[in-house]
Amino acid sequence: MAARRGARVRFRAPLGNDEARAREVERSLSLEGFDEVILPRLPYATDFSLLMVLPDGENSIMSTSACSLALSIAEAEPALRGVGEGDVVLLQGNLSLDVTAALLERARQRKATTIFTPAPFWPGAEKLVSGCSLVIANRLEAEALGPSLDRADAAIVTLGADGRWEVAGDSGARFVNPGRLMPPITQAIHHIRDEDVADAPYWHDVARPVLDPWPRRVALAAHRADFEQVFCTSALTHGAEWICTWKCALRLWQDSPSFSNQVLRYWRKPEGLVHETGLPAHRAFPDAYVTAFHLRDMLNEVGVQQLLEWSRLPGLLPRVRYGPDRGKDWREIEEESLIGFLTDRDPDVRFTAETEMARRRGGGHVGRPDRQELLL
């Protein structure tokens, strides 16, 4: 795919001693636009794969691997000739674990980006992911890799036929020096002191690799994303789109008593969330960890595009925030009160009032929603 998109690619893989099959593979690869194709011949049959689609829609791949497993480090290492910073080394899991480990280590020593796809999966592959720039695994491979997947710099877990999103991959946080003293009232929230960040890098020195990583993400996500974007500017994110889990929670989980990150955590009790990992609250990593589980469940409920669409709009509040009608469903309040909210300074309140007014103009029921409306 990289070669088809115009990247310079060197491809290396072993072929066997079955001349007809090896020549056919060689001919097919010659049409792919690689800059260099290195195909050492080994005294085994050329590997092949059988692709099947199971009744539930999941794919299943059966592969032979004697030829790939026989490739030695001496035969594989020429693929790294001239590789350095700015280059990408991509490895499948079909080589022996020792050869794969050696190639990954030597690529890292040369400051190349390393991508590892553990397919086919061999027990012991979990020892290879530490320090990889990116690991790409399907759901079953990710489960087999287990906690070791967190030691990769980044990970992408592809979905199976059931289309379920999961929380997986790298995690962590780092201190940032704000360039000024932190007020005591701020320190009392997150319990980070000025001396804790005195030697930390400044925001603009660390923001870009976090906000605009390689490979590019579908979107960035945050609870109250509008606030985050004051600091995580478009210049730093390279114009990335945002998913606001707060705005999406207003749409999906209207019965929640509140819509803060932590209230949603205890009201919803997301499956798989480790309580201790999400503490202490109000720090970057624990809060992001909790948000990730909200995001996972939102993605599984309505998908990426719907979340992006909701996030581009102001928040649609399920209940009135203040005044005599505080706590009421917007469908319950009198039109005079609704009109007053149309000029509110809060854009979320104005948007909600405008949406409710449009609903009423379209013939929508005014008053406490009945059971049928709640189902819709």
C-alpha positions as CSV (number, residue, x, y, z in Angstrom):
1,M,0.0,0.0,0.0
2,A,2.8,2.4,0.8
3,A,4.4,1.8,-2.6
4,R,1.1,2.3,-4.3
5,R,0.8,5.7,-2.6
6,G,4.2,6.7,-3.9
7,A,6.5,5.9,-0.9
8,R,9.9,4.4,-1.6
9,V,9.7,0.8,-0.4
10,R,12.2,-2.0,-0.1
11,F,10.5,-5.4,0.2
12,R,12.2,-8.5,1.5
13,A,10.7,-12.0,1.9
14,P,12.0,-15.6,1.4
15,L,10.7,-17.8,-1.5
16,G,11.1,-21.5,-1.7
17,N,12.5,-24.0,-4.1
18,D,9.2,-24.7,-5.9
19,E,10.2,-22.8,-9.1
20,A,6.8,-22.3,-10.6
21,R,5.1,-20.9,-7.5
22,A,8.2,-18.8,-6.6
23,R,8.3,-17.3,-10.1
24,E,4.6,-16.4,-9.9
25,V,5.0,-14.6,-6.5
26,E,8.1,-12.9,-7.9
27,R,6.1,-11.7,-11.0
28,S,3.2,-10.4,-8.9
29,L,5.5,-8.4,-6.6
30,S,7.3,-6.9,-9.6
31,L,4.0,-5.2,-10.5
32,E,3.6,-3.4,-7.1
33,G,6.0,-0.5,-7.7
34,F,8.6,-1.4,-5.1
35,D,12.0,0.3,-5.4
36,E,13.8,-2.9,-4.5
37,V,12.5,-6.5,-4.1
38,I,14.8,-8.9,-2.3
39,L,13.6,-12.5,-2.5
40,P,16.2,-15.0,-1.2
41,R,15.5,-18.6,-2.1
42,L,15.5,-21.2,0.6
43,P,15.2,-25.0,0.4
44,Y,11.6,-25.2,1.4
45,A,8.2,-24.8,-0.2
46,T,7.1,-21.2,-0.7
47,D,4.7,-20.2,2.1
48,F,1.1,-19.7,1.2
49,S,-2.1,-18.6,3.0
50,L,-5.7,-19.8,2.8
51,L,-8.2,-17.0,3.5
52,M,-11.7,-18.0,4.7
53,V,-14.8,-16.1,5.9
54,L,-16.5,-17.8,8.8
55,P,-20.3,-17.9,9.1
56,D,-20.3,-15.1,11.6
57,G,-18.5,-12.8,9.1
58,E,-15.1,-13.1,10.9
59,N,-12.1,-13.9,8.6
60,S,-9.8,-16.8,9.3
61,I,-6.4,-17.2,7.7
62,M,-4.4,-20.4,7.7
63,S,-0.7,-20.1,6.6
64,T,2.3,-22.3,6.1
65,S,5.4,-20.7,7.5
66,A,8.4,-23.1,7.1
67,C,10.1,-20.9,4.6
68,S,9.7,-17.7,6.6
69,L,10.8,-19.4,9.9
70,A,14.0,-20.6,8.2
71,L,15.1,-17.0,7.2
72,S,18.2,-16.2,9.2
73,I,19.2,-12.8,10.6
74,A,22.1,-12.8,8.1
75,E,19.6,-13.3,5.2
76,A,17.1,-10.7,6.6
77,E,19.4,-7.9,7.7
78,P,20.2,-6.6,4.2
79,A,16.6,-5.2,4.3
80,L,17.9,-2.6,6.9
81,R,20.7,-1.4,4.6
82,G,20.8,2.4,4.8
83,V,17.8,2.6,7.1
84,G,17.9,5.5,9.5
85,E,15.9,8.3,11.2
86,G,12.7,9.1,9.2
87,D,12.5,5.6,7.8
88,V,9.9,3.0,8.7
89,V,10.6,-0.8,9.2
90,L,7.5,-3.0,9.1
91,L,7.6,-6.6,10.2
92,Q,4.9,-9.3,10.1
93,G,4.9,-12.1,12.7
94,N,5.8,-14.8,10.2
95,L,9.6,-14.7,10.8
96,S,11.1,-16.5,13.8
97,L,10.9,-14.7,17.1
98,D,14.7,-14.4,17.3
99,V,15.0,-12.8,13.9
100,T,12.1,-10.5,14.4
101,A,13.5,-9.3,17.8
102,A,17.0,-8.7,16.2
103,L,15.5,-6.7,13.3
104,L,13.4,-4.6,15.6
105,E,16.3,-3.9,17.9
106,R,18.6,-2.9,15.1
107,A,16.0,-0.7,13.5
108,R,15.5,1.1,16.8
109,Q,19.2,1.6,17.2
110,R,19.2,3.3,13.8
111,K,16.3,5.5,15.0
112,A,13.8,4.2,12.5
113,T,10.1,3.9,13.2
114,T,9.2,0.3,13.9
115,I,5.8,-1.2,13.1
116,F,5.1,-4.8,14.2
117,T,2.0,-6.9,13.1
118,P,2.0,-10.1,15.2
119,A,0.3,-12.2,12.5
120,P,0.5,-15.1,12.5
121,F,0.7,-15.0,16.2
122,W,3.4,-17.1,17.9
123,P,3.6,-17.5,21.7
124,G,6.4,-15.3,22.8
125,A,5.5,-12.4,20.5
126,E,4.5,-10.4,23.6
127,K,8.2,-10.1,24.4
128,L,8.7,-8.2,21.1
129,V,6.3,-5.3,21.4
130,S,8.3,-3.3,24.1
131,G,9.7,-0.2,22.5
132,C,7.9,-0.7,19.1
133,S,6.8,2.6,17.6
134,L,3.5,1.0,16.6
135,V,1.8,-2.4,17.1
136,I,-1.1,-3.3,14.8
137,A,-3.1,-6.3,16.0
138,N,-6.6,-7.7,15.7
139,R,-8.7,-8.3,18.8
140,L,-7.6,-11.9,19.3
141,E,-3.9,-11.0,18.9
142,A,-4.3,-8.0,21.3
143,E,-5.8,-10.4,23.9
144,A,-2.9,-12.8,23.4
145,L,-0.4,-9.9,23.8
146,G,-2.1,-8.9,27.0
147,P,-0.5,-6.2,29.2
148,S,2.6,-6.2,27.1
149,L,0.7,-4.2,24.5
150,D,0.9,-1.2,26.9
151,R,4.7,-1.2,26.5
152,A,4.6,-0.3,22.8
153,D,4.7,3.4,22.0
154,A,1.3,3.1,20.3
155,A,-1.1,0.4,19.3
156,I,-4.0,-0.1,16.9
157,V,-6.4,-2.9,17.6
158,T,-8.5,-3.7,14.5
159,L,-12.1,-4.7,15.0
160,G,-13.6,-8.1,14.2
161,A,-16.8,-9.0,12.6
162,D,-18.7,-7.8,15.7
163,G,-17.4,-4.3,15.2
164,R,-16.6,-3.7,18.8
165,W,-14.2,-1.0,20.0
166,E,-11.9,-1.8,22.9
167,V,-9.5,0.2,25.1
168,A,-6.0,-1.0,24.4
169,G,-2.5,0.3,23.6
170,D,0.0,2.6,25.2
171,S,-0.7,4.8,28.2
172,G,1.1,7.4,30.3
173,A,1.5,11.0,31.1
174,R,4.2,13.5,31.7
175,F,4.6,16.7,33.7
176,V,4.7,20.1,31.9
177,N,6.2,23.3,33.3
178,P,3.4,26.0,33.0
179,G,6.0,28.7,33.0
180,R,4.6,30.4,36.1
181,L,3.7,29.5,39.7
182,M,0.5,27.5,40.2
183,P,-2.1,29.1,42.5
184,P,-2.8,27.1,45.7
185,I,-6.4,26.7,44.6
186,T,-5.2,24.9,41.5
187,Q,-2.7,22.7,43.4
188,A,-5.5,21.7,45.8
189,I,-7.3,20.1,42.8
190,H,-4.6,18.0,41.3
191,H,-2.0,18.0,44.1
192,I,0.9,18.7,41.7
193,R,3.3,21.2,43.2
194,D,5.6,23.8,41.6
195,E,8.7,21.8,42.5
196,D,7.2,18.7,40.8
197,V,7.3,20.5,37.4
198,A,10.3,22.8,37.9
199,D,12.5,20.7,35.6
200,A,9.7,19.5,33.2
201,P,9.6,20.7,29.6
202,Y,7.3,23.5,28.5
203,W,4.0,22.8,26.7
204,H,5.0,23.8,23.2
205,D,8.0,21.5,23.5
206,V,5.9,18.4,24.1
207,A,2.5,19.1,22.7
208,R,3.0,18.3,19.0
209,P,4.1,14.6,19.4
210,V,1.1,13.9,21.6
211,L,-1.5,15.9,19.7
212,D,-0.3,15.1,16.1
213,P,1.2,11.6,16.4
214,W,2.1,9.3,13.6
215,P,0.2,7.5,12.4
216,R,-2.6,10.0,12.2
217,R,-5.6,9.4,14.4
218,V,-9.2,9.4,13.3
219,A,-9.9,12.1,15.9
220,L,-8.8,13.4,19.2
221,A,-11.2,13.0,22.2
222,A,-11.7,14.8,25.5
223,H,-14.4,15.4,28.1
224,R,-15.3,19.1,27.5
225,A,-13.2,19.2,24.3
226,D,-14.0,22.9,23.8
227,F,-11.9,23.7,26.9
228,E,-9.1,21.5,25.8
229,Q,-8.9,23.2,22.4
230,V,-8.0,26.5,24.1
231,F,-4.6,24.9,24.8
232,C,-4.5,22.1,22.2
233,T,-4.8,24.5,19.2
234,S,-5.4,23.6,15.6
235,A,-1.8,24.5,14.9
236,L,-0.6,21.9,17.4
237,T,-3.2,19.2,16.3
238,H,-2.6,19.7,12.6
239,G,-6.3,20.5,12.3
240,A,-7.5,17.2,13.8
241,E,-11.2,16.8,14.6
242,W,-12.4,16.3,18.1
243,I,-14.9,14.1,19.8
244,C,-16.3,15.7,23.0
245,T,-17.5,12.9,25.3
246,W,-19.4,15.5,27.4
247,K,-21.5,16.6,24.5
248,C,-22.1,13.0,23.4
249,A,-23.0,11.9,26.9
250,L,-25.7,14.6,26.9
251,R,-27.3,12.8,23.9
252,L,-26.7,9.2,24.9
253,W,-27.1,9.0,28.6
254,Q,-29.7,11.7,29.4
255,D,-30.8,10.0,32.7
256,S,-27.4,10.5,34.3
257,P,-27.6,12.7,37.4
258,S,-24.7,14.8,36.1
259,F,-22.4,14.7,33.1
260,S,-18.9,15.2,34.6
261,N,-16.3,12.6,33.7
262,Q,-16.3,11.2,37.3
263,V,-20.1,11.1,37.9
264,L,-20.5,9.2,34.6
265,R,-17.8,6.8,35.8
266,Y,-19.7,5.9,38.9
267,W,-23.1,6.1,37.4
268,R,-22.3,3.9,34.4
269,K,-19.6,1.6,35.9
270,P,-17.9,0.9,32.5
271,E,-16.9,-2.7,32.1
272,G,-13.2,-3.3,32.3
273,L,-12.3,0.0,34.0
274,V,-9.7,-0.6,36.8
275,H,-10.7,1.6,39.7
276,E,-7.1,2.3,40.9
277,T,-5.8,3.1,37.4
278,G,-8.4,5.9,37.2
279,L,-7.0,7.6,40.3
280,P,-6.2,10.3,41.4
281,A,-8.9,12.2,39.7
282,H,-8.1,15.6,38.0
283,R,-4.8,14.5,36.7
284,A,-4.1,14.0,33.0
285,F,-3.7,10.2,32.8
286,P,-6.4,9.0,35.2
287,D,-8.9,11.4,33.7
288,A,-8.0,10.4,30.2
289,Y,-8.2,6.7,31.2
290,V,-11.8,7.2,32.5
291,T,-12.7,9.2,29.4
292,A,-11.4,6.3,27.2
293,F,-14.0,3.9,28.6
294,H,-16.8,6.4,28.0
295,L,-15.5,6.9,24.5
296,R,-15.3,3.2,23.8
297,D,-19.0,2.7,24.8
298,M,-20.1,5.7,22.8
299,L,-18.3,4.4,19.7
300,N,-19.9,1.0,20.1
301,E,-23.3,2.6,20.5
302,V,-23.4,5.0,17.6
303,G,-20.1,5.1,15.8
304,V,-17.4,7.7,14.9
305,Q,-19.3,9.9,12.5
306,Q,-22.3,10.4,14.8
307,L,-20.0,11.4,17.7
308,L,-18.1,13.8,15.4
309,E,-21.4,15.4,14.2
310,W,-22.6,15.9,17.8
311,S,-19.3,17.3,18.9
312,R,-19.3,20.0,16.2
313,L,-22.5,21.4,17.7
314,P,-23.1,23.1,21.0
315,G,-24.2,20.8,23.9
316,L,-27.9,19.7,23.8
317,L,-28.8,19.9,27.5
318,P,-31.4,17.3,28.6
319,R,-32.6,19.4,31.6
320,V,-32.8,23.1,32.4
321,R,-29.8,24.3,34.3
322,Y,-31.1,27.1,36.4
323,G,-34.0,29.4,37.2
324,P,-37.6,28.5,38.3
325,D,-37.6,25.5,35.9
326,R,-34.3,24.1,37.0
327,G,-34.1,20.3,36.6
328,K,-37.1,20.1,34.3
329,D,-37.0,18.4,30.9
330,W,-37.0,21.2,28.3
331,R,-40.2,19.8,26.9
332,E,-42.0,20.6,30.1
333,I,-41.4,24.3,30.4
334,E,-43.8,27.0,29.3
335,E,-43.1,28.8,26.0
336,E,-42.5,32.1,27.8
337,S,-39.6,30.6,29.8
338,L,-38.3,28.9,26.6
339,I,-38.3,32.2,24.7
340,G,-36.2,33.8,27.5
341,F,-33.5,31.1,27.1
342,L,-33.2,31.9,23.3
343,T,-31.0,34.9,24.2
344,D,-29.0,33.3,27.0
345,R,-25.3,34.0,27.1
346,D,-24.5,30.3,27.3
347,P,-24.3,28.8,23.7
348,D,-25.3,25.4,25.0
349,V,-28.5,26.9,26.6
350,R,-29.3,28.9,23.5
351,F,-28.8,25.9,21.2
352,T,-31.0,23.7,23.4
353,A,-33.7,26.3,23.5
354,E,-33.6,26.8,19.7
355,T,-33.7,23.0,19.2
356,E,-36.7,22.7,21.5
357,M,-38.5,25.7,19.9
358,A,-38.0,24.1,16.5
359,R,-39.4,20.8,17.8
360,R,-42.5,22.6,19.1
361,R,-42.9,24.5,15.8
362,G,-42.9,21.1,14.1
363,G,-45.9,20.0,16.2
364,G,-43.9,18.4,19.1
365,H,-45.8,17.7,22.3
366,V,-45.3,20.2,25.2
367,G,-45.2,18.7,28.7
368,R,-43.7,15.8,30.5
369,P,-42.6,13.3,27.8
370,D,-44.7,10.2,27.6
371,R,-43.3,6.7,27.5
372,Q,-43.3,6.5,23.7
373,E,-41.3,9.7,23.4
374,L,-38.7,8.4,25.9
375,L,-38.3,5.3,23.7
376,L,-37.8,7.5,20.6
